[in-house]
Amino acid sequence: MKIKKVKSLIHSGIAVVVAGFILSSCTCKIKDDQLAKLAELRRQEKSLNSEIADLQTAKARVDRELQTRTTEYNDCDGRRDIVKQRLSAWPNIWPDYTPEP
């Protein structure tokens, strides 16, 4: 009976010691170089987010300018078609106009 109690106490003691090692090794602490790296990465993130916002603004500006140029091109193309049509009927450019004799 005493042997069983001694074995039980030894097993319990070993279990407590192992559990203590496992629990104490699980607490990770951030080291100074890791903290510095984290701060640097956060600064880079802010910088990149700012750069992304600037580039999105520039892209929007370029898109607006492209839309303006496309509208100008379409207007010019329409005017050119009108001129071509009128030139093809050169002597009678104004069909609804009859000069007075």
Residue frames as a rotation matrix with the C-alpha (Angstrom) as fourth column:
MET 1
0.567 0.824 0.000 0.00
0.824 -0.567 0.000 0.00
0.000 0.000 -1.000 0.00
LYS 2
0.462 -0.477 -0.747 2.79
0.140 -0.793 0.593 2.37
-0.876 -0.378 -0.300 0.87
ILE 3
-0.602 -0.708 0.369 4.47
0.458 0.073 0.886 1.62
-0.654 0.702 0.281 -2.45
LYS 4
-0.065 0.668 0.741 1.35
0.980 -0.098 0.175 2.64
0.190 0.738 -0.648 -4.33
LYS 5
0.832 0.361 -0.421 1.18
0.475 -0.855 0.206 5.92
-0.286 -0.372 -0.883 -2.40
VAL 6
0.028 -0.911 -0.412 4.86
0.120 -0.406 0.906 6.61
-0.992 -0.075 0.098 -3.02
LYS 7
-0.624 -0.206 0.754 4.44
0.727 0.200 0.657 5.85
-0.286 0.958 0.025 -6.75
SER 8
0.365 0.865 0.345 1.35
0.915 -0.401 0.039 8.05
0.172 0.301 -0.938 -6.85
LEU 9
0.717 -0.175 -0.675 3.21
0.230 -0.854 0.467 10.91
-0.658 -0.490 -0.572 -5.14
ILE 10
-0.392 -0.920 0.022 6.18
0.264 -0.090 0.960 10.52
-0.882 0.382 0.278 -7.50
HIS 11
-0.424 0.313 0.850 3.91
0.905 0.109 0.411 10.53
0.036 0.943 -0.330 -10.56
SER 12
0.694 0.715 -0.086 2.02
0.720 -0.689 0.079 13.52
-0.003 -0.117 -0.993 -9.22
GLY 13
0.383 -0.653 -0.653 5.27
0.150 -0.654 0.741 15.36
-0.911 -0.382 -0.153 -8.53
ILE 14
-0.647 -0.620 0.444 6.58
0.501 0.093 0.860 14.62
-0.574 0.779 0.251 -12.01
ALA 15
-0.002 0.748 0.664 3.28
0.980 -0.132 0.151 15.77
0.200 0.650 -0.733 -13.52
VAL 16
0.807 0.284 -0.518 3.47
0.452 -0.862 0.232 19.04
-0.381 -0.421 -0.823 -11.56
VAL 17
-0.075 -0.923 -0.379 7.08
0.116 -0.385 0.915 19.65
-0.990 0.025 0.136 -12.59
VAL 18
-0.648 -0.128 0.751 6.33
0.724 0.205 0.659 18.90
-0.238 0.970 -0.040 -16.29
ALA 19
0.393 0.869 0.300 3.24
0.905 -0.423 0.042 21.11
0.164 0.255 -0.953 -16.21
GLY 20
0.614 -0.240 -0.752 5.31
0.268 -0.833 0.485 23.90
-0.742 -0.499 -0.447 -14.65
PHE 21
-0.513 -0.858 0.034 7.91
0.264 -0.120 0.957 23.66
-0.817 0.500 0.288 -17.41
ILE 22
-0.418 0.428 0.801 5.26
0.905 0.125 0.406 23.62
0.074 0.895 -0.440 -20.13
LEU 23
0.646 0.760 -0.073 3.36
0.763 -0.640 0.090 26.59
0.022 -0.114 -0.993 -18.71
SER 24
0.438 -0.528 -0.727 6.46
0.158 -0.751 0.641 28.66
-0.885 -0.395 -0.246 -18.04
SER 25
-0.642 -0.719 0.266 7.86
0.371 0.012 0.928 28.07
-0.671 0.695 0.259 -21.52
CYS 26
-0.101 0.695 0.711 4.61
0.995 0.056 0.086 29.13
0.020 0.716 -0.697 -23.21
THR 27
0.714 0.353 -0.604 4.79
0.426 -0.904 -0.026 32.73
-0.556 -0.239 -0.796 -22.10
CYS 28
0.022 -0.673 0.740 6.44
0.978 -0.138 -0.155 34.47
0.206 0.727 0.655 -25.06
LYS 29
0.436 0.021 -0.900 7.82
0.384 -0.908 0.165 37.91
-0.814 -0.418 -0.404 -24.54
ILE 30
0.904 -0.101 0.416 8.58
0.357 -0.358 -0.863 40.35
0.236 0.928 -0.288 -27.33
LYS 31
0.079 -0.955 -0.285 12.26
0.917 -0.043 0.397 41.07
-0.392 -0.293 0.872 -27.59
ASP 32
0.108 -0.094 -0.990 13.61
0.059 -0.993 0.101 44.55
-0.992 -0.069 -0.102 -28.21
ASP 33
-0.850 -0.467 -0.244 14.71
-0.207 -0.131 0.970 43.78
-0.484 0.875 0.015 -31.77
GLN 34
-0.605 0.721 0.337 11.28
0.793 0.505 0.341 42.31
0.076 0.473 -0.878 -32.55
LEU 35
0.276 0.698 -0.661 9.61
0.724 -0.603 -0.334 45.39
-0.632 -0.387 -0.672 -31.11
ALA 36
-0.281 -0.476 -0.833 11.85
-0.223 -0.812 0.539 47.66
-0.933 0.337 0.122 -33.21
LYS 37
-0.976 -0.063 0.206 11.08
0.168 0.378 0.911 45.61
-0.135 0.924 -0.358 -36.33
LEU 38
-0.189 0.982 0.028 7.35
0.973 0.191 -0.127 45.85
-0.130 0.003 -0.992 -35.57
ALA 39
0.257 0.227 -0.939 7.59
0.288 -0.946 -0.149 49.63
-0.922 -0.233 -0.309 -35.20
GLU 40
-0.677 -0.578 -0.456 9.52
-0.293 -0.357 0.887 49.87
-0.676 0.734 0.072 -38.49
LEU 41
-0.830 0.418 0.369 6.92
0.557 0.581 0.593 47.74
0.033 0.698 -0.715 -40.27
ARG 42
0.156 0.918 -0.363 4.13
0.875 -0.299 -0.380 49.95
-0.458 -0.259 -0.851 -38.94
ARG 43
-0.045 -0.265 -0.963 5.93
-0.148 -0.952 0.269 53.05
-0.988 0.155 0.004 -40.23
GLN 44
-0.948 -0.318 -0.030 6.32
-0.094 0.190 0.977 51.38
-0.305 0.929 -0.210 -43.62
GLU 45
-0.437 0.865 0.246 2.63
0.892 0.453 -0.007 50.46
-0.117 0.216 -0.969 -43.60
LYS 46
0.321 0.547 -0.773 1.63
0.457 -0.804 -0.379 54.08
-0.829 -0.232 -0.509 -42.96
SER 47
-0.404 -0.575 -0.712 3.97
-0.380 -0.602 0.702 55.28
-0.832 0.554 0.025 -45.68
LEU 48
-0.967 0.039 0.251 2.65
0.229 0.563 0.794 52.75
-0.110 0.826 -0.553 -48.18
ASN 49
-0.089 0.995 -0.039 -0.97
0.935 0.070 -0.348 53.56
-0.343 -0.068 -0.937 -47.33
SER 50
0.210 0.084 -0.974 -0.22
0.022 -0.996 -0.081 57.24
-0.977 -0.005 -0.211 -47.90
GLU 51
-0.749 -0.558 -0.357 1.45
-0.366 -0.101 0.925 56.45
-0.552 0.824 -0.128 -51.22
ILE 52
-0.715 0.568 0.407 -1.52
0.690 0.667 0.281 54.31
-0.112 0.482 -0.869 -52.27
ALA 53
0.255 0.845 -0.470 -3.93
0.696 -0.498 -0.517 57.16
-0.671 -0.196 -0.715 -51.47
ASP 54
-0.093 -0.378 -0.921 -1.79
-0.343 -0.857 0.386 59.61
-0.935 0.351 -0.050 -53.48
LEU 55
-0.949 -0.315 0.011 -1.66
-0.115 0.380 0.918 57.26
-0.293 0.870 -0.397 -56.45
GLN 56
-0.360 0.899 0.251 -5.41
0.894 0.409 -0.181 56.68
-0.265 0.159 -0.951 -56.32
THR 57
0.341 0.430 -0.836 -5.94
0.237 -0.900 -0.366 60.45
-0.910 -0.073 -0.409 -56.40
ALA 58
-0.472 -0.601 -0.645 -3.58
-0.516 -0.405 0.755 60.77
-0.715 0.689 -0.118 -59.36
LYS 59
-0.898 0.187 0.398 -5.37
0.394 0.744 0.539 57.92
-0.195 0.641 -0.742 -61.15
ALA 60
0.091 0.986 -0.137 -8.73
0.817 -0.152 -0.556 59.62
-0.569 -0.061 -0.820 -60.63
ARG 61
0.168 -0.113 -0.979 -7.30
-0.238 -0.969 0.071 62.87
-0.957 0.221 -0.190 -62.04
VAL 62
-0.822 -0.527 -0.217 -5.92
-0.359 0.183 0.915 61.04
-0.442 0.830 -0.340 -65.10
ASP 63
-0.604 0.679 0.417 -9.25
0.747 0.665 -0.002 59.25
-0.279 0.310 -0.909 -65.60
ARG 64
0.359 0.736 -0.574 -11.09
0.440 -0.676 -0.591 62.60
-0.823 -0.040 -0.567 -65.58
GLU 65
-0.150 -0.495 -0.856 -8.63
-0.560 -0.671 0.486 64.05
-0.815 0.552 -0.177 -68.07
LEU 66
-0.946 -0.170 0.276 -8.99
0.086 0.689 0.720 60.99
-0.313 0.705 -0.637 -70.30
GLN 67
-0.135 0.976 0.169 -12.77
0.860 0.200 -0.469 61.38
-0.492 0.082 -0.867 -70.22
THR 68
0.367 0.209 -0.907 -12.42
-0.060 -0.967 -0.247 65.05
-0.928 0.145 -0.342 -71.19
ARG 69
-0.564 -0.670 -0.483 -10.09
-0.563 -0.116 0.818 64.19
-0.604 0.733 -0.312 -74.07
THR 70
-0.790 0.341 0.510 -12.44
0.519 0.815 0.259 61.46
-0.327 0.469 -0.820 -75.26
THR 71
0.278 0.928 -0.248 -15.34
0.644 -0.372 -0.668 63.91
-0.712 0.026 -0.701 -75.29
GLU 72
0.142 -0.317 -0.938 -13.24
-0.472 -0.854 0.217 66.44
-0.870 0.412 -0.271 -77.23
TYR 73
-0.860 -0.504 0.085 -12.25
-0.203 0.489 0.849 63.76
-0.469 0.713 -0.522 -79.71
ASN 74
-0.417 0.784 0.460 -15.85
0.805 0.554 -0.212 62.72
-0.421 0.282 -0.862 -80.28
ASP 75
0.478 0.568 -0.670 -16.91
0.230 -0.817 -0.528 66.35
-0.848 0.099 -0.521 -80.85
CYS 76
-0.206 -0.667 -0.716 -14.07
-0.633 -0.468 0.617 66.91
-0.747 0.580 -0.326 -83.29
ASP 77
-0.889 -0.098 0.448 -14.85
0.194 0.804 0.561 63.67
-0.415 0.586 -0.696 -85.12
GLY 78
0.052 0.987 0.151 -18.48
0.791 0.052 -0.610 64.74
-0.610 0.151 -0.778 -85.48
ARG 79
0.465 0.062 -0.883 -17.48
-0.236 -0.953 -0.191 68.14
-0.853 0.298 -0.429 -86.87
ARG 80
-0.617 -0.754 -0.226 -15.08
-0.480 0.133 0.867 66.47
-0.624 0.643 -0.444 -89.31
ASP 81
-0.618 0.467 0.633 -17.86
0.641 0.765 0.062 64.20
-0.455 0.444 -0.772 -90.58
ILE 82
0.481 0.802 -0.353 -20.08
0.457 -0.573 -0.680 67.24
-0.748 0.165 -0.643 -91.16
VAL 83
0.115 -0.529 -0.841 -17.30
-0.604 -0.709 0.363 68.96
-0.789 0.466 -0.401 -93.13
LYS 84
-0.853 -0.429 0.297 -16.71
-0.074 0.663 0.745 65.81
-0.517 0.613 -0.598 -95.22
GLN 85
-0.176 0.883 0.434 -20.41
0.811 0.380 -0.444 65.55
-0.558 0.274 -0.784 -95.96
ARG 86
0.628 0.425 -0.652 -20.64
0.093 -0.873 -0.480 69.18
-0.772 0.241 -0.588 -97.03
LEU 87
-0.242 -0.801 -0.548 -17.49
-0.620 -0.306 0.722 68.95
-0.746 0.515 -0.422 -99.14
SER 88
-0.722 0.006 0.691 -18.87
0.389 0.830 0.399 65.96
-0.572 0.557 -0.602 -101.01
ALA 89
0.265 0.857 0.442 -21.79
0.949 -0.151 -0.275 68.17
-0.169 0.493 -0.854 -102.12
TRP 90
-0.532 -0.703 -0.472 -19.57
0.694 -0.681 0.234 71.19
-0.486 -0.203 0.850 -102.82
PRO 91
-0.856 0.149 0.495 -21.44
0.227 -0.752 0.618 73.21
0.464 0.642 0.611 -105.39
ASN 92
0.083 0.959 0.273 -24.69
-0.200 -0.252 0.947 72.85
0.976 -0.133 0.171 -103.47
ILE 93
-0.829 -0.509 -0.232 -23.52
0.128 0.231 -0.965 73.06
0.544 -0.829 -0.126 -99.86
TRP 94
-0.785 0.619 -0.001 -26.78
-0.229 -0.292 -0.929 74.56
-0.575 -0.729 0.371 -98.63
PRO 95
-0.856 0.420 0.303 -29.53
0.502 0.533 0.681 72.56
0.124 0.735 -0.667 -100.32
ASP 96
0.075 0.960 -0.269 -32.34
0.969 -0.133 -0.207 74.58
-0.234 -0.245 -0.941 -98.79
TYR 97
-0.041 -0.165 -0.986 -30.87
0.092 -0.983 0.160 77.88
-0.995 -0.084 0.055 -100.00
THR 98
0.212 0.105 0.972 -31.82
0.971 0.091 -0.222 79.23
-0.112 0.990 -0.083 -103.39
PRO 99
-0.691 -0.532 -0.490 -30.10
0.490 -0.842 0.223 82.39
-0.532 -0.086 0.843 -104.47
GLU 100
0.398 0.820 -0.412 -32.26
0.232 -0.525 -0.819 85.25
-0.888 0.230 -0.399 -105.73
PRO 101
0.137 -0.325 0.936 -31.96
0.978 0.192 -0.077 85.87
-0.154 0.926 0.344 -109.47
